[in-house]
Amino acid sequence: MVKLIWSPESINDLEHIYEYIAQDSEYYAKLFMAKVIETIENIPDFPKSGRIVPEYEDEGIRERIYKGYRIVYRLKKESIAIVTVVQGAKLLPDI
């Protein structure tokens, strides 16, 4: 099975998103996090099911969308790296 790797940036992104949502509701922040993590954990099953990120036009950089957030990941030979999780309206960083 392909190894799933979380970048430090992606962990930091999720922490900030959690904190933002938790300002209004800790319950919904936890629910959101659980769903994002579930989405990410399913990526190795069908890694190419995510769309190619339009900004990069690279077969190896893909994304899945959950509730307006982009989960960006990079396909490698023996692993999948979660690069970032950003709100859909934000510009992606250089990866």
Stockholm file with secondary structure:
# STOCKHOLM 1.0

chainA/1-95         MVKLIWSPESINDLEHIYEYIAQDSEYYAKLFMAKVIETIENIPDFPKSGRIVPEYEDEGIRERIYKGYRIVYRLKKESIAIVTVVQGAKLLPDI
#=GR chainA/1-95 SS CCEEEECHHHHHHHHHHHHHHHTTCHHHHHHHHHHHHHHHHTGGGSGGGSEECTTTCCTTEEEEEETTEEEEEEECSSEEEEEEEEETTSCCCCC
#=GC SS_cons        CCEEEECHHHHHHHHHHHHHHHTTCHHHHHHHHHHHHHHHHTGGGSGGGSEECTTTCCTTEEEEEETTEEEEEEECSSEEEEEEEEETTSCCCCC
//
